[in-house]
Amino acid sequence: MKKMIAVLLAALLLCSCNGQTATTSSGTPAAEASTDENFIREIEGIKYFDVKAAAKATGTLKNKADPLFPEDAEGYYIERGTYTVSADVMRRIIKKPFAGDGAIHWEGYKAVSLGGNEDIFDGDLPVSKIGDPLYELMCLPNEQGSYLETFAERYNAANLYPITDEYYNALPIGAVYVNPDKKLPDDAQVTLCFGNIVLLVRTKDSDGWFLASETLCEPINIYPLPWTLENDANPVQNMRMAPELATEVDGHYELKLTGADLNG
């Protein structure tokens, strides 16, 4: 078996980021100053914390905005502008109500482009899109980091290629690689778990991103790498993983392998 196992899986990866504590011009932590009741704006019965007002009063920079989102706030009001926060803060605050015409942005987001794409997704999450699971997935760091993604420095989703009329079909695909910097014993027992394959799409005519497909990653979609496209001389189905290696468990599939399987 090869060193890599290919899976038709849209992988989402996570990068941990450290927030920084901002201070006011007098040296007082902005997080303390931000508890002032003067920053509370009530809209339709919800008490929103006015992020812009707190930033102005405390001197907190918009690109280091963690202190402007206190945990005890009922919700957050961003009149306008984009405020950059750490991953942990962004995951926390999107669970609360938002109002205003501003946006939030994860500090580690990388806008990546391939193939001359001029319409790069910038990772800004508008207040109007908070609560939309697709936009949140596009703007947040992916769930778990891997060696490949860390090496390639791709920590978030991106639209790499320009939208054209040339694409008639789209297929989500991902891969699991052995980390060459780590030693995996041949007798190691490895279980790979595969859930739903999710494909998010944006077209010329669509109003932003939408969920194009979400299907369970069954064993017939798991292949050892490298493999080539199917044709009469090379039927890909003959290269699929042995179905007895995979077991369905609570709505996902588990693939049982050994270190020797992955080491080749």
Rosetta blueprint (number, residue, H / E / L):
1 M L
2 K L
3 K L
4 M E
5 I E
6 A E
7 V E
8 L L
9 L L
10 A L
11 A L
12 L L
13 L L
14 L L
15 C L
16 S L
17 C L
18 N L
19 G L
20 Q L
21 T L
22 A L
23 T E
24 T L
25 S L
26 S L
27 G L
28 T L
29 P E
30 A H
31 A H
32 E H
33 A H
34 S L
35 T L
36 D L
37 E H
38 N H
39 F H
40 I E
41 R E
42 E E
43 I E
44 E L
45 G L
46 I E
47 K E
48 Y E
49 F E
50 D E
51 V H
52 K H
53 A H
54 A H
55 A H
56 K H
57 A H
58 T H
59 G L
60 T L
61 L L
62 K H
63 N H
64 K H
65 A L
66 D H
67 P H
68 L H
69 F L
70 P L
71 E L
72 D L
73 A L
74 E L
75 G E
76 Y E
77 Y E
78 I E
79 E L
80 R L
81 G L
82 T E
83 Y E
84 T E
85 V E
86 S L
87 A H
88 D H
89 V H
90 M H
91 R H
92 R H
93 I H
94 I L
95 K L
96 K L
97 P L
98 F E
99 A E
100 G E
101 D L
102 G L
103 A E
104 I E
105 H E
106 W E
107 E L
108 G L
109 Y L
110 K L
111 A L
112 V L
113 S L
114 L L
115 G L
116 G L
117 N L
118 E L
119 D L
120 I L
121 F L
122 D L
123 G L
124 D L
125 L E
126 P E
127 V H
128 S H
129 K H
130 I L
131 G L
132 D L
133 P H
134 L H
135 Y H
136 E H
137 L H
138 M H
139 C H
140 L L
141 P E
142 N L
143 E L
144 Q L
145 G L
146 S L
147 Y H
148 L H
149 E H
150 T H
151 F H
152 A H
153 E L
154 R L
155 Y L
156 N E
157 A L
158 A L
159 N L
160 L L
161 Y L
162 P L
163 I L
164 T L
165 D L
166 E L
167 Y L
168 Y L
169 N L
170 A L
171 L L
172 P L
173 I L
174 G E
175 A E
176 V E
177 Y E
178 V L
179 N L
180 P L
181 D L
182 K L
183 K L
184 L L
185 P L
186 D L
187 D L
188 A L
189 Q E
190 V E
191 T E
192 L E
193 C E
194 F E
195 G L
196 N E
197 I E
198 V E
199 L E
200 L E
201 V E
202 R L
203 T L
204 K L
205 D L
206 S L
207 D L
208 G L
209 W L
210 F E
211 L E
212 A E
213 S E
214 E E
215 T E
216 L E
217 C L
218 E L
219 P H
220 I H
221 N H
222 I E
223 Y E
224 P E
225 L L
226 P L
227 W L
228 T L
229 L L
230 E L
231 N L
232 D L
233 A L
234 N L
235 P L
236 V H
237 Q H
238 N H
239 M H
240 R L
241 M L
242 A L
243 P H
244 E H
245 L H
246 A E
247 T E
248 E E
249 V E
250 D L
251 G L
252 H E
253 Y E
254 E E
255 L E
256 K E
257 L E
258 T E
259 G H
260 A H
261 D H
262 L H
263 N H
264 G L
